Structure formats: C-alpha cells, structure tokens
Amino acid sequence: YNSPHLIFAGALLALGLISLIGIFIGKKLCEVVPLSKIKLCAGALFILFGIMFLAGY
C-alpha cells in the first residue's frame, strides 16, 4: 500500500474492465430480450432492493 499511484491505476483499470464487460453483456442481452422486459425487471429489482434496504437486510 505504499504506492497510491499504482493502486489508483489498478482501480481505474478494474473500473474500465468491468464497464466493458457490462456493456458487452447489455448489448447481447438486448439482442435476446426486448428492452421493455429489461426495464420491467430492472424496476422490479430496484423496488425489491429498496424494500430489503428498508427492512434491514
């Protein structure tokens, strides 16, 4: 942990890589599942996570 520049570079690389993976998966998912279904599932998950947060899970 003596090299903050190296840690920052690693974190930046990890963020970029996970973003690219998310973009690739999202693009492929849109080819298979209609966008309206994806939005519906995203909304349902958002509400579910909100309820879980409020319940203390």
C-alpha positions, 0 to 999 in steps of 0.5 A: 500500500505504499504506492497510491499511484499504482493502486489508483491505476489498478482501480481505474483499470478494474473500473474500465474492465468491468464497464466493458464487460457490462456493456458487452453483456447489455448489448447481447442481452438486448439482442435476446430480450426486448428492452421493455422486459429489461426495464420491467425487471430492472424496476422490479429489482430496484423496488425489491432492493429498496424494500430489503434496504428498508427492512434491514437486510 
